Structure formats: C-alpha cells, structure tokens
Amino acid sequence: MSLAAAALSAAYTVWTLPSPAGVVVAVALPLLVLRVPLTGLVLVALLAQEIKPNGRFGELTTLGHQVFFGPGKLPIVLPLAVTAALAAAARWWPPKRLRLRSTGGALLGLAAALVALAVGSGLFHGQSIFSAVNQNARPFVLLLLGLVLGMSLQSLRDDRRSLPVTVGAGLTGLLLAAAVAIPLGEIADDRLSAYFVYYDSALPAVAAAVFVGMLGDRGWRWDWRHLAVIVAAPLLIVFSFRRSVWLAALVVLIAAFVVGWARWRPMVRQLAFAGLVVGVVVLALPGLAADIGLRSVGSFEAGSREATTSGRWVAGSAPARSSAPARSSAPARSSAPASSSAPAPSAASNPSREPNPSREPGPSRESVPSGAPDPSREPAAATPGPTPPAGPTNRPAPSGQPASAAPKQDSAAHQSASTSGHISDLRVGWDHVRANLWTGGGPSLAATGGTDRQHRDPGVRA
C-alpha cells in the first residue's frame, strides 16, 4: 500500500506543480519518505513555510509554500504524510504485542475520535464525505498520521540515526539563510522589524521544541554540532517575532525545569551559554533589541492606550484624538474681553464652528507655508483604508522628536492595531461558540462578521 500511495503522491505533485522542478520534487519526496519516513516528512515540514505569497513577502518567508497551497483540493503534504505513515507502519505491522491500554493506544484513540467527530459534524451539516474529511477533519487526520509515525520510531533504525542530524542541519541552514536574506531586504514585513523573516509560526514552534528537548539531554556533547543547534534554535524563535511562541516556550521551559530538576545543573549551563550568545547577537545587530522590546511589551501598552475602529487593522496610524478642555468644571465668567481665561470651544467639541486662531495657543496661520494644507480646515478622519504595502515610511516626525522616532511610532501603532484586532477576533469567535455550542456553525456559516481577518480579506470564509 505504501508503494501505491507513493505513486499517487508523485502523480498528484506533478499535476499540482507542472514544471521541471515539480517533476524533481514529485520523484524525490515520495522516494525520501519511503526510505526514511519520519525524517523525510519532518524535513518537509521544517523547511516549507505555510505562507502564501502576496507580493510583499520575501522569498525565504514563503519558501516551499507549494506543498501547502496549490490548485487542487488537497495539499501535497497530505498524500506525503499518508505515504510516510504507511511506510512506517509496514516496518512493524502486524504488531507482536498489541496493548490498547498503553499511552500510545490512548493517544491514537483520542485522535481517531476527533477525526470521527469532525467527519460526523460535516455529514450532519450536509457536506460530502470528501469535504468532511478534507476540510473539517484534516488537522486531526494529520495528527493521527503524526502519532503513527512517532510510535513507529522504535522500528525505524535509519530514522533514529538521521533524524537528529537532519533537524539540526535544517535549523542551522535556515538561520544562515536568514542572515543572508536580512541584508537583502527579503523579509516578511519591515513595518514590524527589519529582522522579521519567518512568518509561519510552525518553524519557531519546532525550534522551541528542539531547544527545550536538548536541555539536560544525556546525549549532549559540547561539540560544534550541538552548540550550533542550541544557538540556532533560539535565534530562529527571535527572528519569528511570534509572541505566542515566545510565551509558550517560556511556559514549557519552566515546566522542563520542574520535571527535570535532577539535571538542573547541565540545563543551567546550556541555557547560560545559549542566552549569552543570543544576547550578544541581539545587542550587536542595530535596532533588534528595540524591536524585540516593542514587540514583547510596547505593542501591548500601546494597544491598551489606543482604540481601534471595530477591531480593524489600522497600519501605521492611530485614531485621531478629540481635543477636550483640561478642566471639567467651567470657569467663572469674566467681563474682560479677549483676555478671558475661559477656554475656547475646540473643533472636535463644536464641529459647526471654525476655531478662532487668536484664542488658540501655538503657531498662527502666518506660520503655515504657502501651499500647505490648513490643519484647521482638514476633514474629519475617515474610515481607514486597506493596509499599505511595506516599505520605508516618509512621514515626518512630530516636532520636538528625532526623525528616527517616526518609524518606531508607526511600528508601535501597527503592532497595537494588530494586538487589538486579534483580541477582537477572539471575542467574536467566542460569541459564535456560545451561540452554536452543541452543533457548531456548520459549513454553510457565512464569513465571521467583525473579525480582523475579514476586514483585511473580505473573501475569507469561516
């Protein structure tokens, strides 16, 4: 069956990628997963980025996206995973002793139950069996195949030797590729950072798992191979700028110290070495430390201070602040004419009247250059448009601030809007869960209204 699955995978890859490179991939990948099932599939999942090109992302950001996106209904990685699982199961099937009450058996049972639940939900809402498996149950099918591969590792001798070397070489190679892509500007989004290379959160998640797994490992050696991997993994986590992965890695790291407390000394030494090298790199690269600080703390602070319009993505701008008197209590009326201390009504509080320039502090109308737009006659802020393309911002810095402060303010506004949009999406999603707690929304549910993703891409379906 594994040979038939490999032939089907090769034919589907050629149909999806009709090019000479596609033919090479169609021949190489099925043969690789037949020879070393786990190593081949892990290598594909490690190098390929699940990010679709949009004209702004660099080549490294979308590396190998064809295995996830294509003209067909199925991604190429799914038949590859089926081929790898069948090839791995053929090494130990039939099992000599089948223990259903083991941990592996329980995990397989839970994954199979999730597949059945997702397929049953799709059939209940009128989907075909193919759509129910491919759309609803695809993540759980991949989980089930991954469990089969992981449980087969004891029977895969070649994989046990090649897997650590392949993962270490892959992580190190991706870090070196990022070091080349950053000076060339082949990054994901320079509004966030000039060092933001890898957008797909799967890569830093794998790097975090490898890094935590190496701490306190009995097979650890202080040689160049282990040192390269234990430094490359946290640097890839940094260059991903994924706050969810940062937080998850910290939680798992604390749990690893609690569970492996008996080996805390080597863990501390390894962590100290990796932290020292990463700290030197972060401080040596110009602007990287500031970008990390803004990403980890500053965007949340800005998001709590600035409001967004219905959770929309407002890139590089913040909502206009309405001017208001400094004191809430109105001062006593005075008979003095223009020298009265009562504040004049602002343009925001009384839009029907123009503000009197003689009563407002600051520069007069004569200080405005000829041909420049008059701020007092500017229309009110409209609904924000689509996200502008990446690139250097030519917006001048506010008076009294250096010119380099403007890009940082744009980045802070961009990240605060992103943070607020994600929080808004979670709230909208939770409302839909509560409204359809037992049966779900079903495949006929329209696009989830009010989400940040819908505002950025109106064609997105739920």
PyMOL commands that set and color helices and strands:
alter all, ss='L'
color gray80, all
select helices_A, chain A and resi 2-16+20-35+37-47+65-67+77-92+103-124+129-136+138-151+153-155+157-184+202-214+224-240+243-259+261-284+288-305+357-359+365-367+375-377+405-435+452-456
alter helices_A, ss='H'
color red, helices_A
deselect
rebuild
show_as cartoon
